[in-house]
Amino acid sequence: MGRTLKVTAAIVMAVAAGIYINNTNLLAQHRGGKPLLLAHRGMAQRFDERDVKNDTCTATRMLPPTHDYLENTLRSMSASFEAGADVVELDVHPTTDGEFAVFHDWTLECRTDGQGVTREQSMAKLKMLDIGYGYTADGGKTFPFRGKAIGMMPTLSEVFAAFPDKRLLINVKSRDSGEGEKLAAALNALPAERRRTIMVYGGDEPIDTIRRLAPDVRTISRATIRSCVLRYFGYGWTGLVPAACRSALVLVPINVAPWLWGWPDRFLNRMTDANSGVFVLGPYSGGEFSTGIDTPELFARLPQGYSGSIWTNEIETIARIAGKSKD
């Protein structure tokens, strides 16, 4: 019996040692340099994030503005790149006249002077709207951007033309596989080199379609985010990367990251070798809303010398801390 216990203990110790050696960062290559920064929605107005859900009208919860940029506009994107962003995230909806409108909300009433479902409009009509109409920081007493953003909702083709060599992350808002087909066609009309600078995420059905029709575009869906992380938790200690994590956009909340096998360097190297980009988000505590790395305190929770990718809503602040500000 004693010999059996000793053999068992030796096996357990050998397995533990193997797991440690396979996942320790002491033996991993550290990729130097500054982190890659993603500006969520470009330069945007901040809002009270408490109890926010997908259908919350955040324009009516705007914090007192510190700048006059509005999310998802060409001006906002340009300012984000100028501030130090490497990637800009934007939201799209198909329109009835064959375009893609760059706009966040499913409906128009929150931010604009229009009404109805965004995807049920023509781009010609959307171009007539004031997309700063609904923003207020004082409960509706004043609307500082009203009348200043008429016609500023861009098309996706305008974004491609304005930033021909910049990296973009496109958010598909629906679960419509037909939208995936339309977006895949728009992406496949671009040169192959350009497609490799674009990532897409969103609903499972359109993302599955894009992954099938435009396989050189990195994608992630809500289902594959969960599958990637959970399967990596399960057997990532072996060094194997789950299929859901390959050629993908891997989103990792900062409070989850330390629990990933080989975090940070081993994990980042594995994902890079799998043609995937890793972006660290702010803490996730359940619900429908995720924050970014938006404060010096959250940035300080990243590993020392971290050179991976960061998702932020405060590109100016984080670019300065990361040493990427162009000021």
CORSULGI-V135502 format. One record per residue. RES is the residue in one small letter. SS is DSSP state (~ for helix, > for strand, _ for the rest). Layout:
# CORSULGI-V135502
res-><RES;RES>
ss-><SS;SS>
This chain:
# CORSULGI-V135502
res-><m;g;r;t;l;k;v;t;a;a;i;v;m;a;v;a;a;g;i;y;i;n;n;t;n;l;l;a;q;h;r;g;g;k;p;l;l;l;a;h;r;g;m;a;q;r;f;d;e;r;d;v;k;n;d;t;c;t;a;t;r;m;l;p;p;t;h;d;y;l;e;n;t;l;r;s;m;s;a;s;f;e;a;g;a;d;v;v;e;l;d;v;h;p;t;t;d;g;e;f;a;v;f;h;d;w;t;l;e;c;r;t;d;g;q;g;v;t;r;e;q;s;m;a;k;l;k;m;l;d;i;g;y;g;y;t;a;d;g;g;k;t;f;p;f;r;g;k;a;i;g;m;m;p;t;l;s;e;v;f;a;a;f;p;d;k;r;l;l;i;n;v;k;s;r;d;s;g;e;g;e;k;l;a;a;a;l;n;a;l;p;a;e;r;r;r;t;i;m;v;y;g;g;d;e;p;i;d;t;i;r;r;l;a;p;d;v;r;t;i;s;r;a;t;i;r;s;c;v;l;r;y;f;g;y;g;w;t;g;l;v;p;a;a;c;r;s;a;l;v;l;v;p;i;n;v;a;p;w;l;w;g;w;p;d;r;f;l;n;r;m;t;d;a;n;s;g;v;f;v;l;g;p;y;s;g;g;e;f;s;t;g;i;d;t;p;e;l;f;a;r;l;p;q;g;y;s;g;s;i;w;t;n;e;i;e;t;i;a;r;i;a;g;k;s;k;d>
ss-><_;~;~;~;~;~;~;~;~;~;~;~;~;~;~;~;~;~;~;~;~;~;~;_;~;~;~;_;_;_;_;_;_;_;_;>;>;>;>;_;_;_;_;_;_;_;>;_;_;_;_;_;_;_;_;_;_;~;~;~;~;>;_;_;_;_;_;_;_;_;_;_;_;~;~;~;~;~;~;~;~;~;~;_;_;_;>;>;>;>;>;>;>;>;_;_;_;_;_;>;>;>;_;_;_;_;>;_;_;_;_;_;_;_;_;_;>;~;~;~;_;_;~;~;~;~;_;_;_;>;_;_;_;_;_;_;_;_;_;_;_;_;_;_;_;_;_;_;_;>;_;_;_;_;>;~;~;~;~;~;~;~;_;_;_;_;>;>;>;>;>;>;_;_;_;_;~;~;~;~;~;~;~;~;~;~;~;~;_;_;_;~;~;~;~;_;_;>;>;>;>;>;_;~;~;~;~;~;~;~;~;~;~;_;_;_;_;>;>;>;>;~;~;~;~;~;~;~;~;~;~;~;~;~;~;~;~;~;_;_;_;_;~;~;~;_;_;>;>;>;>;>;>;~;~;~;~;_;_;_;_;_;_;_;~;~;~;~;~;~;~;~;~;_;_;_;>;>;>;>;>;_;_;_;_;_;_;_;_;_;_;_;_;_;_;~;~;~;~;_;_;_;_;_;_;_;_;_;>;>;>;>;_;_;~;~;~;~;~;~;~;_;_;_;_;_;_>
